[in-house]
């Protein structure tokens, strides 16, 4: 009875283990992030800073503001220009009705008014952007400028990390490459992390590399490797720059 039951037990064990993690050492990798660098459109002095490193923010929440004296002056000046252009157009229209003016003079005045209104809209937009809000929900990773400091146009004031922008990068030898496909789920191991961490393969490089740019393993496993990226299911459990070990399932290894 024991001998006849053994094959059934072994078969059940194999079926249960078909999607389990392989017992190999895995592939060494690290956690990387795609930061959102948020800064002003025009140069200026930082006036207020509403966040600190580590703060979690929602989309649309104010982050910082930059002095807007020059932008307010532009809006006031162009507003006066628009009023003057409106007066000129009204006068040209009245002259045209009495045949004292020409159609060309009216058309020119109308065109000048439209151009002035366009400049006014642009100036108001620049003024509104002196107060910068968060473009996405995420965590403030770093603050580069404090209130009172000058910031150049295009320079970031804060670095924001949305949860979906966390990824795991690892390298596999060319012999293992056929066993991995886009959308596959891999297991992630790291020091102090939960045991149920998984990630979904989102990128497979088509270009080979001889050595990865960052090596966490003690020995080189292959001379020819390919970059793989995977998006973690629970990015909040990982830290940027953290070394990890990526394990394939037995089903993937059997391909």
C-alpha positions in Angstrom: 0.0 0.0 0.0 2.8 2.4 0.9 4.7 1.6 -2.4 1.6 2.1 -4.5 0.7 5.4 -2.8 4.2 6.9 -3.2 3.9 7.7 -6.9 0.6 9.6 -6.3 2.1 11.6 -3.5 5.2 12.4 -5.6 3.0 13.4 -8.5 1.0 15.7 -6.2 4.1 17.3 -4.9 5.4 17.9 -8.4 2.1 19.5 -9.4 2.1 21.7 -6.3 5.7 22.7 -7.0 5.1 23.5 -10.6 4.7 27.2 -9.9 7.0 27.4 -7.0 10.3 29.3 -6.8 13.4 27.5 -8.0 16.0 26.6 -5.5 18.8 28.3 -7.5 20.7 31.4 -6.2 18.6 33.7 -8.4 19.8 36.7 -10.3 21.3 39.7 -8.5 19.7 43.1 -9.2 18.8 46.4 -7.6 15.8 48.7 -7.1 15.7 51.8 -9.4 13.3 54.7 -9.7 12.1 57.1 -12.4 12.0 60.4 -10.5 9.8 63.3 -11.5 11.9 66.5 -11.2 9.6 69.5 -10.5 10.9 73.0 -11.1 9.7 76.5 -12.2 9.4 77.5 -15.9 11.2 80.8 -15.3 14.1 81.7 -12.9 13.3 83.2 -9.5 13.7 83.0 -5.7 11.9 80.3 -3.8 9.3 81.9 -1.5 7.5 79.0 0.1 8.2 75.3 0.4 5.2 73.2 1.5 6.9 69.7 1.7 9.9 67.9 3.2 11.8 64.8 2.3 9.6 61.7 2.9 6.3 63.5 2.7 3.5 61.7 0.8 1.6 64.0 -1.5 -1.4 63.7 -3.7 -1.8 65.1 -7.2 -2.6 68.8 -7.2 -1.2 69.5 -3.7 1.0 72.7 -3.6 4.7 72.0 -3.5 6.4 75.4 -3.6 6.1 78.9 -4.9 8.6 81.3 -6.6 8.5 85.1 -6.4 6.2 86.6 -9.0 6.9 90.3 -9.0 8.2 90.4 -12.5 5.3 88.2 -13.8 2.8 90.5 -12.2 4.4 93.5 -13.7 4.2 91.9 -17.2 0.6 91.1 -16.7 -0.2 94.7 -15.7 1.8 96.2 -18.6 0.2 93.9 -21.2 -3.2 94.5 -19.7 -2.8 98.2 -20.4 -1.6 97.4 -23.9 -4.7 95.3 -24.5 -6.9 98.2 -23.4 -5.2 100.6 -25.7 -5.5 98.1 -28.6 -9.2 97.7 -27.9 -9.6 101.5 -28.0 -7.8 101.7 -31.3 -9.9 99.0 -32.8 -13.2 100.6 -31.6 -12.1 103.9 -33.1 -11.1 102.2 -36.5 -14.5 100.5 -36.6 -16.3 103.7 -36.0 -14.3 105.5 -38.7 -15.0 102.6 -41.1 -18.8 103.0 -40.5 -18.6 106.7 -41.4 -16.4 106.0 -44.4 -13.7 108.1 -42.8 -11.5 105.1 -42.2 -10.3 102.2 -44.3 -10.9 98.4 -44.1 -7.1 97.9 -43.8 -6.8 100.2 -40.8 -9.6 98.3 -39.1 -8.1 94.9 -39.9 -4.7 96.1 -38.6 -6.2 97.3 -35.4 -8.1 94.1 -34.9 -4.9 92.0 -35.5 -2.9 94.1 -33.1 -5.6 93.5 -30.4 -5.5 89.8 -31.0 -1.7 89.7 -30.6 -1.9 91.7 -27.4 -4.5 89.4 -26.0 -2.4 86.4 -26.8 0.6 88.0 -25.0 -1.7 88.7 -22.0 -2.8 85.0 -21.8 0.8 83.9 -22.0 1.8 86.3 -19.2 -1.1 85.1 -17.0 -0.1 81.5 -17.5 3.5 82.3 -16.5 2.2 84.1 -13.4 0.0 81.1 -12.5 2.9 78.7 -12.8 4.9 80.5 -10.1 2.9 78.4 -7.7 3.8 74.8 -8.5 1.5 71.8 -7.6 2.4 68.1 -7.6 2.0 66.6 -11.0 1.3 63.1 -9.5 0.8 61.3 -6.2 4.0 60.1 -4.7 6.7 60.6 -2.1 9.1 63.6 -1.9 12.5 62.0 -2.3 14.7 65.2 -2.2 14.5 68.9 -1.8 17.1 70.8 -3.8 16.3 74.5 -3.0 15.0 76.1 0.2 13.0 79.4 0.7 15.3 82.4 -0.1 17.5 80.5 -2.6 17.6 81.4 -6.3 16.6 78.7 -8.8 17.3 78.7 -12.5 14.7 77.9 -15.1 14.3 74.2 -15.6 16.2 73.3 -12.4 14.3 71.0 -10.1 13.2 72.2 -6.7 12.0 68.8 -5.5 12.2 65.2 -6.7 9.0 63.2 -6.6 8.7 59.5 -6.8 5.3 58.0 -7.8 4.8 54.4 -6.6 4.4 53.2 -10.2 7.8 54.5 -11.1 9.7 52.0 -9.0 11.3 49.1 -10.9 13.7 46.3 -10.4 16.6 45.8 -12.8 18.6 42.6 -13.1 20.6 40.8 -15.7 20.3 37.2 -16.9 22.6 35.2 -19.1 21.6 34.5 -22.7 20.9 30.9 -21.9 18.2 31.9 -19.5 16.7 34.6 -21.7 14.2 32.3 -23.6 12.6 31.4 -20.2 11.5 34.9 -19.5 8.6 36.7 -21.2 7.0 40.1 -20.9 4.3 39.9 -18.2 5.9 37.1 -16.3 5.8 37.3 -12.5 9.1 36.9 -10.6 9.8 36.6 -6.9 12.0 39.2 -5.2 14.1 38.6 -2.2 15.9 41.3 -0.2 17.2 41.7 3.4 14.4 42.5 5.8 11.7 42.4 3.1 8.5 40.3 3.2 8.8 36.8 1.6 5.8 37.4 -0.7 7.3 40.2 -2.8 6.7 39.7 -6.5 7.3 41.8 -9.6 6.0 41.7 -13.2 8.5 41.7 -16.1 7.9 45.0 -18.0 11.0 45.2 -20.2 13.5 42.8 -21.8 16.5 44.4 -23.5 17.3 43.4 -27.1 20.9 44.4 -26.7 23.5 42.3 -25.0 26.0 43.6 -22.4 29.2 41.9 -21.3 29.1 43.2 -17.8 26.2 44.9 -15.9 26.9 48.5 -14.8 26.3 47.5 -11.1 27.3 44.1 -9.8 26.1 42.9 -6.4 27.0 39.2 -6.8 30.3 37.9 -5.6 31.1 36.2 -8.8 30.3 36.8 -12.5 27.7 34.3 -13.7 28.0 34.9 -17.4 30.0 37.0 -19.8 27.0 37.9 -22.0 24.0 39.2 -20.1 20.7 40.9 -21.0 18.9 43.6 -18.9 15.5 42.8 -17.5 13.2 45.2 -15.8 10.2 44.3 -13.6 7.6 46.4 -11.8 7.0 45.4 -8.2 3.5 44.6 -7.0 4.1 46.4 -3.7 6.7 49.1 -4.3 6.2 50.6 -0.8 8.2 47.7 0.6 11.3 48.5 -1.4 14.0 51.3 -1.3 15.8 52.9 -4.2 19.3 51.5 -4.6 18.5 48.4 -2.5 20.1 45.2 -3.7 17.7 42.3 -4.4 17.7 38.8 -5.6 15.3 37.8 -8.4 14.0 34.2 -8.5 12.3 32.5 -11.4 9.5 30.0 -11.0 10.1 26.4 -11.9 7.6 26.8 -14.8 9.8 29.6 -16.2 13.0 27.6 -15.7 11.4 24.7 -17.6 10.8 26.6 -20.8 
